[in-house]
């Protein structure tokens, strides 16, 4: 998701050429919604080099393995960041930015260093009408009435529990929205997120959607509330207002990118404590960065977006 602005700029730079995105099966469906992508290769473990074809390969991953695969593919021009001892495998290598930059800027700096003119750090996903229609049917089958306010809740997060706001707070939030605003909530996530869903009031679709259907469901929400996770960033690129809850990670570098350069449709909520951002998967003390974010604070942010959607 963070590389979408850079991909857009590469598309514009090579406007007369075919743009192919090679991605793992877990994320490949996202690129079917990215304007300008001509072809998608779903990478198979151990077969990647044979799958890759083309004149120029631009590497967004930093790993040595990704550069080695590109070298073995036979693609003549291999471009990427000079890192992880892989310069010898690249035909054009760019020095990584000095200092800390946001993830979208990190990828934009790469293609800029390769001679590609870069634009604003914005991104847009465009879903097929069939995807939107299928999502609406699924929601209606679970009791959602078209026209009823819908808030998406994504309580999970990969790479450890420290990134998760308390499940009890998500449950409180869903009840407040239902009781005070007549809003329906839809709970989203992977099967692995099941332990974060307890007592959340709403349509439970955790583990019941593939990535394409997830994007369709999110597109129907007036707001998405999530931890710093993939769902949050999908919503941003779909133009859905987002309320992101940040604990061990730093919102300055991983705020969702949206179709608008100066978007007011993103709220990042965190609480200042001495130990954040720590970027740890599990908190070694008392998870104070998340425990001190109140339900009322998140509810107020969500309600503001709901009120705006009705004006």
MARNUDO-723604 format. One record per residue: residue number from 1; x, y, z of N, C-alpha, C, O in turn. Coordinates in pm, whole numbers, plus 50000, padded with zeros to 5 digits. Atoms other than C-alpha are relative to their C-alpha. Example, Ala and Ser with C-alpha at 12.3 -4.5 7.8 and 13.67 -1.06 7.14 Angstrom:
BEGIN
> resi:n.x:n.y:n.z:ca.x:ca.y:ca.z:c.x:c.y:c.z:o.x:o.y:o.z
> 1:50089:49881:50000:51230:49550:50780:50090:50120:50000:50194:50118:50066
> 2:49918:49881:49994:51367:49894:50714:49923:50109:50073:49974:50220:50090
END
This chain:
BEGIN
> resi:n.x:n.y:n.z:ca.x:ca.y:ca.z:c.x:c.y:c.z:o.x:o.y:o.z
> 1:50083:49880:50000:50000:50000:50000:50086:50125:50000:50056:50222:49931
> 2:49915:49882:49990:50278:50241:50087:50077:50027:49871:50126:50138:49850
> 3:49928:49983:50126:50438:50186:49746:49911:50050:49887:49960:50075:49777
> 4:50090:49963:50110:50129:50289:49547:50034:50134:49935:50026:50144:49812
> 5:49961:49876:50070:50241:50651:49487:50117:49979:49906:50118:50033:49795
> 6:49884:50026:50084:50573:50525:49350:49961:49919:49877:50012:49944:49768
> 7:50047:50080:50114:50397:50269:49129:49927:50090:49900:49945:50075:49779
> 8:50068:49906:50089:50175:50545:48990:50101:50082:49919:50082:50106:49800
> 9:49900:49918:50069:50483:50751:48906:50077:49919:49896:50109:49971:49789
> 10:49936:50088:50098:50653:50457:48733:49907:49981:49880:49951:49981:49765
> 11:50098:50016:50109:50334:50405:48532:50002:50122:49906:50002:50108:49784
> 12:50001:49878:50082:50338:50767:48417:50131:50014:49921:50128:50055:49805
> 13:49869:49985:50065:50711:50762:48334:50012:49907:49880:50065:49946:49775
> 14:49994:50098:50108:50681:50447:48121:49861:49984:49939:49807:49873:49933
> 15:50141:49998:50041:50344:50543:47975:49970:49912:49880:49856:49867:49865
> 16:50024:50080:50122:50387:50350:47648:50036:49853:50018:50025:49775:49924
> 17:49955:50137:49977:50512:50030:47808:49900:49922:50086:49810:49980:50146
> 18:50084:50086:49917:50347:49736:47982:50053:50000:50143:50172:49977:50167
> 19:49962:50001:49858:50349:49762:48361:49946:49873:50065:49825:49852:50072
> 20:50034:50125:49932:50351:49427:48540:50039:50012:50147:50149:50057:50179
> 21:49970:50006:49857:50332:49393:48918:50009:49853:50040:49916:49775:50015
> 22:49982:50136:49948:50469:49073:49071:49985:50006:50151:50055:50082:50218
> 23:50030:49992:49857:50333:49006:49419:49961:49863:50053:49920:49775:49978
> 24:50045:50122:49934:50263:48730:49667:49848:49986:49990:49777:50086:49975
> 25:50144:50025:50011:49918:48569:49656:49922:50074:50106:49807:50112:50082
> 26:50072:49937:49890:49828:48728:49989:49964:50146:49972:49869:50199:50030
> 27:50025:49858:50026:49843:49082:49847:49970:50030:49854:49930:50142:49821
> 28:50018:49976:50143:49814:49040:49468:49863:50060:49965:49857:50146:49876
> 29:50130:49942:50039:49436:49117:49459:49993:50151:50013:49914:50215:49943
> 30:50002:49854:49986:49507:49473:49574:50033:50066:49867:49973:50167:49832
> 31:49951:49934:50121:49683:49548:49247:49900:49992:49884:49916:50062:49784
> 32:50107:49998:50101:49373:49458:49044:49917:50127:50012:49844:50162:49919
> 33:50073:49875:49979:49229:49778:49189:50087:50123:49981:50042:50235:50005
> 34:49907:49888:50019:49533:49994:49108:49994:50046:49855:50027:49967:49765
> 35:50007:49952:50138:49479:50211:48798:50135:49993:49931:50238:50027:49990
> 36:49879:49998:50080:49735:50162:48524:50082:49873:50001:50177:49861:49924
> 37:49927:50127:49998:49855:49812:48613:49945:49912:49888:49826:49883:49884
> 38:50042:50079:50115:49846:49602:48296:49992:49851:50028:49908:49781:49972
> 39:49990:50144:49979:49935:49261:48433:50046:49975:50142:50124:50052:50198
> 40:49960:50039:49865:49974:49088:48768:50055:49858:49996:49992:49768:49940
> 41:49942:50133:49985:50203:48794:48837:49988:49961:50147:50041:50030:50235
> 42:50009:50051:49864:50114:48593:49147:50119:49907:50023:50127:49799:49965
> 43:49875:50073:49981:50450:48471:49273:49979:49869:50076:49907:49864:50175
> 44:50002:50130:49935:50492:48105:49366:50137:49973:50061:50239:49988:49993
> 45:49875:50024:49930:50757:48015:49620:50086:49900:49926:50041:49790:49893
> 46:49907:50087:50068:51062:47866:49451:49994:50007:49849:50081:49953:49781
> 47:50015:49991:50145:50938:47949:49101:50007:50144:49950:49981:50171:49833
> 48:50011:49858:50032:50969:48327:49108:50085:50040:49879:50038:50114:49792
> 49:49910:49958:50107:51266:48363:48875:49946:49963:49863:49957:50040:49767
> 50:50056:50044:50128:51097:48163:48600:49876:50080:49962:49843:50091:49844
> 51:50122:49927:50028:50781:48372:48633:50026:50142:49949:49942:50198:49879
> 52:49974:49860:50029:50947:48711:48587:50054:50019:49859:50150:49953:49819
> 53:49958:49965:50135:50982:48856:48238:49994:50152:49986:49914:50218:50053
> 54:50007:49858:50026:51054:49205:48109:50135:50059:49967:50236:49989:49967
> 55:49876:49929:50033:51315:49463:48016:50061:50068:50122:50184:50077:50134
> 56:49954:49929:49880:51335:49651:48348:49925:49943:50120:49804:49925:50115
> 57:50062:50042:49875:51270:49524:48699:50032:50098:50110:50150:50124:50138
> 58:49982:49906:49888:51218:49773:48984:49966:49926:50128:49854:49876:50144
> 59:50018:50074:49875:51261:49617:49328:49955:50094:50112:50025:50189:50145
> 60:50041:49926:49881:51059:49758:49616:50045:49930:50129:50080:50000:50224
> 61:49943:50063:49880:51162:49492:49873:50149:50027:50011:50217:50044:49909
> 62:49858:49973:49977:51504:49551:50030:50085:49874:50010:50207:49884:50021
> 63:49928:50122:49965:51600:49188:50070:50099:49957:49892:50083:49989:49774
> 64:49904:50059:50093:51898:49015:49913:49930:49897:49912:49958:49887:49793
> 65:50067:50107:50075:51669:48729:49810:49924:50056:49880:49928:49997:49772
> 66:50078:49943:50111:51446:48953:49597:50092:50041:49885:50056:50023:49768
> 67:49905:49962:50105:51751:49086:49408:50059:49877:49933:50081:49877:49811
> 68:49948:50123:50057:51886:48736:49360:49901:49936:49904:49939:49887:49797
> 69:50105:50054:50089:51553:48620:49213:49996:50081:49870:49986:50023:49761
> 70:50005:49916:50120:51551:48917:48975:50120:49974:49910:50107:49971:49788
> 71:49879:50031:50076:51909:48841:48868:49982:49869:49924:50015:49861:49806
> 72:50020:50132:50061:51821:48477:48798:49893:50000:49893:49891:49913:49807
> 73:50109:49995:50098:51515:48580:48598:50050:50032:49859:49982:50001:49761
> 74:49947:49961:50130:51734:48712:48318:49960:50139:49956:49994:50180:49845
> 75:50035:49862:50034:51587:49063:48323:50127:50083:50000:50203:50082:50097
> 76:49872:49932:50017:51866:49287:48196:50019:50119:50093:50126:50137:50151
> 77:49991:49881:49917:51790:49606:48388:49934:49972:50135:49814:49944:50142
> 78:50048:50033:49866:51756:49552:48763:50029:50118:50092:50145:50148:50123
> 79:49987:49876:49926:51693:49860:48973:49948:49984:50141:49848:49915:50163
> 80:50049:50006:49863:51658:49902:49348:50093:50074:50095:50190:50136:50053
> 81:49917:49938:49898:51802:50029:49673:50128:49919:50021:50130:49796:50012
> 82:49869:50060:49969:52167:49963:49752:49996:49960:50147:50023:50042:50235
> 83:50011:50046:49862:52120:49752:50065:50022:49849:50004:50016:49782:49902
> 84:49990:50145:49976:52177:49406:50213:50099:49931:49905:50074:49819:49861
> 85:49891:50059:50079:52496:49344:50009:49956:49957:49860:50011:49862:49804
> 86:50054:50047:50128:52301:49323:49684:50038:50091:49882:49989:50070:49771
> 87:49964:49908:50109:52461:49604:49479:50053:49926:49879:50027:49967:49766
> 88:49941:50075:50111:52647:49347:49269:49892:49936:49913:49918:49902:49798
> 89:50109:50063:50075:52310:49203:49161:49918:50101:49921:49837:50062:49837
> 90:50079:49895:50062:52168:49537:49047:50079:50071:49891:50201:50084:49901
> 91:49935:49921:50104:52243:49732:48731:49990:50149:50029:50068:50229:49977
> 92:50012:49861:49955:52125:50059:48887:49959:49998:50146:49849:49954:50179
> 93:50025:50005:49856:52147:50100:49264:49995:50140:50058:50077:50225:50024
> 94:50024:49868:49941:52020:50396:49468:50030:49993:50149:49993:49897:50216
> 95:49974:49993:49856:52143:50499:49811:49869:50029:50074:49790:50113:50031
> 96:50122:49979:49922:51869:50480:50074:50000:50138:50066:50107:50192:50094
> 97:50006:49866:49941:51745:50811:50224:50070:50003:50135:50064:49907:50212
> 98:49942:49981:49868:51938:50944:50519:49892:50047:50096:49809:50129:50059
> 99:50101:49960:49902:51730:50980:50833:49869:49925:49979:49854:49845:49887
> 100:50129:50068:50000:51377:50866:50900:49903:50073:49909:49885:50194:49921
> 101:50103:49943:50086:51114:50922:50631:49878:49908:50005:49888:49792:50047
> 102:50120:50083:50004:50757:50798:50590:50018:49889:49898:50101:49900:49807
> 103:49988:50111:50093:50710:50470:50410:49967:50039:49856:50039:49999:49765
> 104:50024:49958:50138:50546:50628:50102:50115:50081:49942:50151:50064:49826
> 105:49887:49920:50047:50832:50878:50077:50122:49911:49974:50202:49939:49885
> 106:49888:50092:50018:51082:50592:50111:49997:49938:49860:50099:49931:49792
> 107:50012:50061:50132:50949:50426:49796:50007:50106:49890:50062:50080:49783
> 108:49991:49893:50099:50909:50755:49612:50145:50044:49981:50185:50075:49869
> 109:49859:49964:50011:51273:50839:49690:50075:49900:49914:50169:49937:49843
> 110:49936:50101:50084:51372:50511:49525:49980:50031:49852:50077:50040:49777
> 111:50024:49980:50143:51202:50580:49192:50053:50136:49954:50093:50152:49839
> 112:49941:49869:50034:51314:50945:49202:50150:49985:49975:50204:50046:49883
> 113:49858:50025:50019:51671:50824:49239:50029:49924:49872:50142:49926:49823
> 114:49985:50075:50125:51613:50607:48934:49966:50086:49878:49964:50037:49765
> 115:50028:49910:50110:51523:50911:48725:49854:50017:49967:49822:50071:49861
> 116:50144:49988:50022:51144:50895:48757:49949:50123:50075:49974:50138:50195
> 117:50058:49883:49935:50966:51223:48828:49886:49955:50091:49799:49879:50049
> 118:50101:50044:49904:50753:51181:49138:49898:50109:50027:49925:50228:50016
> 119:50109:49909:49970:50422:51336:49231:49962:49994:50147:50042:49950:50229
> 120:50044:49998:49860:50220:51376:49552:49988:49859:50057:49970:49762:49984
> 121:50010:50129:49932:50208:51098:49808:49853:49965:50022:49803:49966:50134
> 122:50141:50035:49999:49853:50998:49721:49983:49865:49931:50071:49821:49857
> 123:50028:50129:50064:49693:50671:49612:49850:49983:49988:49773:50035:50069
> 124:50143:50025:50020:49360:50555:49479:49981:49855:49954:50047:49808:49862
> 125:50043:50132:50043:49207:50210:49456:49862:50012:49936:49775:50081:49989
> 126:50127:49995:50071:48923:50160:49209:49946:49858:49988:50008:49773:49923
> 127:50059:50134:49998:48696:49859:49260:49904:49981:49884:49838:50074:49839
> 128:50097:50034:50103:48496:49682:48993:49859:50006:50058:49839:49978:50176
> 129:50139:49994:49954:48120:49731:49014:49952:49865:50050:49871:49859:50142
> 130:50040:50132:49954:48082:49356:49051:50047:49973:50142:49977:49907:50219
> 131:49949:50016:49864:48298:49365:49365:49914:50077:50099:49880:50025:50206
> 132:50084:49918:49912:48092:49646:49517:49862:49936:50017:49809:49931:50128
> 133:50131:50062:49992:47766:49471:49433:50003:49874:50087:49910:49850:50165
> 134:49989:50122:49919:47884:49144:49587:50015:50035:50148:49959:49966:50233
> 135:49983:49958:49861:47989:49326:49904:49867:50046:50058:49834:50013:50172
> 136:50130:49952:49952:47651:49495:49935:49905:49881:50024:49830:49881:50123
> 137:50086:50117:49980:47473:49161:49891:50037:49926:50128:49949:49885:50204
> 138:49956:50069:49878:47683:49002:50165:49955:50076:50124:49908:50015:50220
> 139:50043:49919:49885:47610:49288:50404:49849:49988:50022:49804:49975:50136
> 140:50146:50010:49988:47238:49272:50330:49958:49863:50052:49861:49852:50127
> 141:50030:50134:49950:47239:48897:50391:50021:49990:50150:49964:49903:50216
> 142:49974:50000:49856:47370:48976:50740:49921:50108:50073:49952:50141:50188
> 143:50090:49910:49930:47100:49229:50817:50023:50148:49983:49951:50229:50041
> 144:49978:49857:50025:47244:49558:50696:49898:50052:49902:49873:49988:49799
> 145:50098:49937:50088:46987:49787:50539:50068:50110:49920:50130:50198:49979
> 146:49939:49893:50081:47106:50001:50246:49956:50137:50050:49837:50160:50075
> 147:50029:49867:49946:47127:50361:50364:50031:50012:50148:50047:50123:50199
> 148:49965:49997:49857:47203:50262:50725:50149:50028:50015:50230:49972:49942
> 149:49858:49970:49976:47529:50406:50859:50074:49872:50036:50026:49789:50113
> 150:49921:50121:49981:47800:50142:50856:50141:50040:50039:50207:50116:49968
> 151:49864:49975:49953:48123:50155:51055:50076:49868:50000:50031:49770:50060
> 152:49915:50117:49998:48397:49904:50992:50091:50001:50121:50147:50105:50157
> 153:49910:50015:49885:48593:49775:51291:50097:49886:49968:50055:49773:49944
> 154:49896:50101:50024:48922:49591:51235:50088:49993:50125:50184:50069:50137
> 155:49932:50001:49869:49046:49493:51584:50132:49926:50003:50201:49928:50105
> 156:49877:50078:50000:49338:49276:51479:50119:50079:49949:50106:50196:49911
> 157:49877:49944:50056:49694:49348:51373:50103:49890:49994:50120:49815:50090
> 158:49895:50101:50014:49971:49128:51242:50124:50043:50079:50133:50156:50126
> 159:49869:49973:49939:50320:49106:51395:49990:50032:50150:50067:50114:50201
> 160:50000:49986:49856:50217:49086:51759:49880:50073:50056:49811:50146:49986
> 161:50117:49945:49933:49957:49193:52012:50018:50144:50046:49920:50210:50080
> 162:49979:49865:49948:50118:49522:52111:49930:50105:49915:49897:50212:49966
> 163:50064:49903:50089:49962:49696:51810:49848:50003:50017:49780:50084:49954
> 164:50145:50010:49986:49611:49601:51926:49948:50087:50115:49995:50078:50228
> 165:50078:49935:49897:49384:49836:52114:49922:49892:50073:49898:49785:50016
> 166:50064:50104:49920:49202:49649:52390:49868:49954:49938:49786:50038:49901
> 167:50127:50049:50055:48920:49421:52261:49879:50055:50076:49776:50082:50015
> 168:50113:49946:49922:48699:49545:52547:49966:50142:49957:49849:50181:49962
> 169:50026:49863:50045:48737:49902:52418:49928:49999:49865:49837:50079:49842
> 170:50072:50013:50127:48635:49799:52067:49854:49961:50026:49763:50010:49960
> 171:50136:50041:49966:48333:49629:52224:49920:50119:50053:49804:50138:50015
> 172:50067:49880:49948:48245:49947:52416:49965:50095:49886:49855:50151:49883
> 173:50023:49910:50113:48280:50151:52097:49882:49953:49916:49798:50034:49878
> 174:50110:50050:50084:48046:49925:51900:49865:50020:50068:49766:50052:50002
> 175:50127:49980:49927:47780:49946:52172:49960:50147:50001:49843:50179:49985
> 176:50030:49857:50002:47807:50325:52190:49946:50043:49864:49851:50122:49857
> 177:50045:49964:50133:47766:50354:51815:49859:49948:49973:49776:50017:49914
> 178:50132:50059:50021:47468:50120:51811:49892:50071:50082:49784:50098:50031
> 179:50099:49942:49910:47291:50279:52108:49977:50148:49976:49864:50196:49984
> 180:50011:49854:50010:47363:50646:52045:49977:50050:49858:49924:50160:49840
> 181:50007:49950:50137:47371:50669:51667:49921:49909:49906:49901:49944:49790
> 182:50072:50091:50088:47176:50372:51533:50086:49946:49888:50035:49909:49782
> 183:49904:50042:50102:47487:50272:51342:50023:49850:50008:50026:49792:50116
> 184:49964:50141:50004:47562:49918:51231:50150:49989:49984:50211:50062:49906
> 185:49857:50025:50012:47916:49791:51277:50022:49869:49926:49942:49776:49938
> 186:49959:50124:50063:48086:49528:51064:50143:49972:50044:50230:50059:50035
> 187:49871:50037:49942:48382:49342:51215:50080:49924:49895:50033:49825:49838
> 188:49919:50051:50110:48664:49262:50976:50135:49951:50050:50187:50001:50150
> 189:49867:50048:49964:48988:49070:50992:50024:49858:49951:49939:49797:49887
> 190:49962:50136:50035:49168:48742:50940:49952:49903:50108:49915:49944:50218
> 191:50038:50101:49900:49082:48416:51116:50088:50011:50123:50044:49984:50235
> 192:49906:49988:49888:49391:48479:51330:49963:50113:50095:50017:50121:50206
> 193:50041:49888:49915:49221:48791:51469:49882:49966:50090:49831:50052:50162
> 194:50122:50038:49929:48936:48593:51626:50006:50034:50149:49904:50070:50208
> 195:49989:49973:49856:49072:48644:51980:49982:50147:50035:49969:50181:50152
> 196:50017:49857:49974:49035:49022:51940:49856:50045:49982:49827:50165:49993
> 197:50135:49963:50042:48665:49012:51851:49897:49988:50112:49784:50033:50095
> 198:50097:50032:49895:48500:48908:52179:49912:50119:50036:49961:50228:50065
> 199:50102:49905:49953:48178:49099:52261:49985:50124:49912:49911:50216:49950
> 200:50023:49887:50090:48204:49343:51968:49866:49980:49932:49840:49875:49874
> 201:50137:50008:50050:47850:49417:51856:49998:50039:49852:50031:50152:49815
> 202:50006:49966:50141:47803:49393:51481:49997:49878:49911:49988:49765:49960
> 203:49995:50107:50099:47813:49186:51164:50141:49940:50003:50239:50009:49975
> 204:49870:50063:49982:48093:48938:51220:50045:49934:49869:49992:49830:49829
> 205:49946:50057:50124:48289:48878:50898:50148:49963:50016:50219:49946:49917
> 206:49860:50035:49975:48622:48792:51061:50029:49861:49944:49963:49763:49979
> 207:49963:50126:50061:48786:48520:50856:49905:49952:49893:49919:49839:49844
> 208:50104:50042:50096:48491:48513:50614:50009:50073:49866:49921:50056:49782
> 209:49986:49927:50126:48617:48738:50334:50141:49979:49945:50238:49968:50020
> 210:49867:49992:50059:48900:48720:50088:50036:50148:49986:49957:50235:50025
> 211:49954:49861:50003:49099:49036:50017:49913:50086:49909:49886:50202:49941
> 212:50086:49923:50091:48880:49144:49724:49869:50035:50068:49823:50149:50059
> 213:50125:49971:49930:48562:49110:49929:50023:50095:50116:49938:50180:50143
> 214:49969:49906:49892:48728:49288:50220:50001:50143:49947:49944:50233:50009
> 215:49997:49866:50058:48796:49587:49995:49859:50046:49966:49825:50163:49986
> 216:50138:49963:50032:48435:49579:49877:49921:50040:50123:49847:50138:50120
> 217:50070:49968:49875:48301:49576:50233:50047:50135:50055:49965:50218:50093
> 218:49946:49874:49948:48533:49857:50343:49949:50118:49919:49922:50225:49974
> 219:50045:49889:50085:48422:50068:50046:49858:50045:50034:49819:50156:49998
> 220:50138:49965:49964:48066:50064:50185:49990:50065:50138:49881:50105:50180
> 221:50000:49943:49865:48167:50196:50528:50010:50152:49996:50077:50209:49910
> 222:49983:49856:49983:48126:50557:50633:50132:50032:50070:50192:50137:50049
> 223:49876:49985:49924:48427:50511:50864:50058:49861:50022:49984:49764:50037
> 224:49936:50121:49953:48682:50240:50936:50085:50034:50122:50164:50128:50119
> 225:49919:49986:49878:48831:50210:51286:50092:49879:50007:50045:49765:49999
> 226:49906:50112:50003:49145:50000:51305:50128:50036:50072:50161:50153:50090
> 227:49863:49982:49956:49481:49949:51462:50086:50028:49877:50036:50029:49765
> 228:49907:49980:50110:49789:50020:51250:50014:49866:49928:50094:49781:49967
> 229:50010:50130:50066:49714:49739:51006:49967:50019:49853:49943:50131:49807
> 230:50029:49993:50142:49652:49654:50643:49863:50056:49970:49846:50130:49873
> 231:50135:49950:50023:49280:49725:50671:49992:50152:50005:49919:50213:49927
> 232:49998:49854:49988:49349:50082:50778:50051:50063:49870:49996:50163:49824
> 233:49940:49942:50120:49563:50145:50471:49916:49973:49876:49915:50055:49783
> 234:50095:50024:50108:49314:49983:50235:49892:50106:50001:49859:50163:49897
> 235:50106:49900:49989:49044:50216:50364:50048:50136:49953:49975:50206:49882
> 236:49948:49870:50042:49264:50520:50314:50004:50013:49851:49958:50114:49796
> 237:49988:49993:50146:49334:50439:49949:49864:49990:49932:49849:50035:49818
> 238:50135:50006:50055:48964:50365:49893:49923:50130:50024:49810:50145:49978
> 239:50066:49873:49973:48882:50716:50016:49902:49995:50115:49822:50087:50132
> 240:50090:50015:49884:48699:50591:50327:50065:50068:50120:50182:50043:50147
> 241:49943:49937:49880:48750:50807:50640:50051:49894:50097:49986:49792:50119
> 242:49938:50098:49912:48978:50628:50884:50032:50061:50135:50071:50178:50146
> 243:49955:49967:49865:49038:50641:51257:50099:49891:50038:50061:49778:50066
> 244:49895:50095:49970:49370:50472:51326:50047:50014:50143:50067:50125:50193
> 245:49958:50003:49860:49477:50370:51675:50143:49948:50006:50170:49834:49966
> 246:49857:50031:50004:49853:50370:51726:50056:49986:50141:50032:50071:50228
> 247:49932:50021:49874:50051:50227:52015:50150:49995:49981:50217:50097:49992
> 248:49854:50012:50010:50402:50090:51959:50058:50054:49870:50180:50074:49860
> 249:49950:49947:50126:50426:50222:51602:49981:50151:49996:49915:50209:50083
> 250:49995:49854:50007:50469:50582:51490:49912:50050:49887:49940:50025:49770
> 251:50096:49952:50100:50177:50750:51312:50061:50100:49902:50006:50122:49794
> 252:49937:49903:50090:50412:51008:51160:50055:49933:49874:50070:49998:49771
> 253:49939:50069:50112:50557:50743:50931:49909:49898:49934:49940:49849:49826
> 254:50088:50103:50057:50266:50505:50870:49853:50043:49997:49764:49960:50010
> 255:50137:49953:50018:49959:50726:50833:49948:49954:49864:50024:49957:49767
> 256:50052:50044:50130:49730:50594:50557:50010:50109:49894:49990:50227:49922
> 257:50002:49907:50112:49769:50754:50217:49863:49992:49934:49800:49886:49930
> 258:50135:49988:50052:49451:50870:50048:50003:50061:49860:50109:50103:49813
> 259:50002:49936:50132:49337:51001:49709:50027:50150:50004:50057:50209:49900
> 260:49981:49855:49989:49372:51358:49841:50133:50030:50068:50169:49966:50167
> 261:49867:49970:49947:49711:51516:49908:49994:50055:50143:50077:50020:50227
> 262:50015:49942:49865:49593:51713:50213:49869:49950:50060:49776:50028:50081
> 263:50125:50060:49959:49332:51475:50342:49966:50031:50145:50051:50022:50234
> 264:50050:49986:49863:49122:51556:50646:49913:49881:50036:49836:49886:50132
> 265:50081:50120:49978:48968:51210:50628:50076:49892:50075:50035:49776:50079
> 266:49918:50093:49922:49238:51048:50841:50022:50059:50139:50072:50171:50152
> 267:49972:49962:49862:49253:51070:51221:50091:49893:50060:50057:49774:50059
> 268:49907:50092:49933:49549:50913:51400:49996:50028:50150:50023:50140:50194
> 269:50015:49984:49856:49496:50856:51771:50111:49923:50072:50134:49805:50045
> 270:49895:50063:49920:49780:50784:52013:50003:50069:50136:49935:50170:50158
> 271:49984:49940:49867:49877:50858:52372:50149:50008:50030:50221:49909:50016
> 272:49857:49980:49977:50214:51002:52465:50042:49932:50131:49993:49965:50239
> 273:49938:50063:49883:50410:50777:52700:50150:49991:49972:50193:50002:49857
> 274:49856:49990:50013:50783:50759:52762:50059:49895:49907:50166:49916:49850
> 275:49939:50114:50069:50835:50427:52583:49954:49984:49855:49998:49890:49788
> 276:50043:50016:50139:50661:50484:52250:50064:50106:49912:50091:50217:49958
> 277:50026:50130:50063:50722:50426:51973:50114:49902:50025:50231:49936:50011
> 278:49898:50101:49973:50902:50105:52064:50013:49898:49887:50116:49834:49873
> 279:50004:50093:50113:50804:49896:51757:50016:49855:50043:50061:49772:49964
> 280:49992:50138:49953:50791:49582:51971:49870:49926:49969:49762:49985:49967
> 281:50118:50082:50031:50555:49297:51884:49916:49976:50125:49793:49967:50117
> 282:50070:50022:49873:50465:49239:52249:50056:50093:50105:50178:50112:50114
> 283:49958:49902:49901:50475:49489:52533:50065:49931:50120:50006:49838:50176
> 284:49933:50063:49886:50726:49399:52807:49955:50057:50135:49994:50006:50240
> 285:50046:49942:49872:50552:49622:53067:49848:49991:50008:49794:49882:50022
> 286:50144:50004:49973:50185:49722:53095:49913:50049:49885:49794:50077:49906
> 287:50077:49960:50119:50076:49823:52740:49931:50135:50019:49820:50156:49972
> 288:50061:49873:49964:50014:50175:52864:49967:50087:49879:49874:50168:49885
> 289:50026:49916:50118:50029:50330:52515:49861:49976:49945:49799:50067:49892
> 290:50134:50033:50047:49706:50150:52425:49894:50013:50110:49783:50058:50085
> 291:50097:49996:49891:49538:50127:52765:49955:50141:50033:49844:50160:50084
> 292:50035:49862:49965:49541:50506:52803:49925:50072:49888:49898:50191:49899
> 293:50087:49943:50104:49347:50565:52480:49857:49963:50035:49821:49845:50033
> 294:50135:50026:49951:48988:50602:52597:49903:49969:49885:49926:50008:49771
> 295:50104:50028:50098:48681:50471:52418:49934:50129:49953:49903:50144:49835
> 296:50066:49874:50036:48527:50818:52428:50077:50080:49897:50017:50144:49811
> 297:49917:49925:50096:48816:50969:52238:49984:49943:49858:49973:50019:49762
> 298:50017:50063:50131:48782:50717:51954:49857:50023:49951:49836:50053:49833
> 299:50140:49979:50038:48402:50748:51956:49978:50141:49945:49909:50158:49844
> 300:50016:49862:50047:48421:51126:51917:50053:50017:49858:49993:50087:49777
> 301:49943:49989:50135:48645:51090:51611:49910:49932:49897:49889:49984:49788
> 302:50088:50072:50092:48415:50832:51452:49871:50079:49978:49824:50092:49865
> 303:50127:49929:50011:48103:51035:51526:50013:50125:49915:49919:50162:49844
> 304:49979:49882:50084:48251:51344:51363:49989:49963:49852:49925:50035:49774
> 305:50008:50044:50140:48293:51152:51037:49857:49960:49964:49811:49987:49853
> 306:50138:50039:50029:47941:51008:51066:49912:50122:49977:49831:50124:49885
> 307:50079:49879:50018:47791:51352:51109:50031:50067:49866:49941:50116:49799
> 308:49961:49940:50128:47987:51481:50809:49941:49923:49883:49908:49983:49780
> 309:50053:50080:50112:47861:51192:50595:49852:50025:49976:49799:49993:49870
> 310:50143:49973:50014:47502:51303:50658:49969:50144:49964:49853:50181:49952
> 311:50023:49859:50035:47553:51670:50568:50020:50022:49851:50005:50134:49803
END
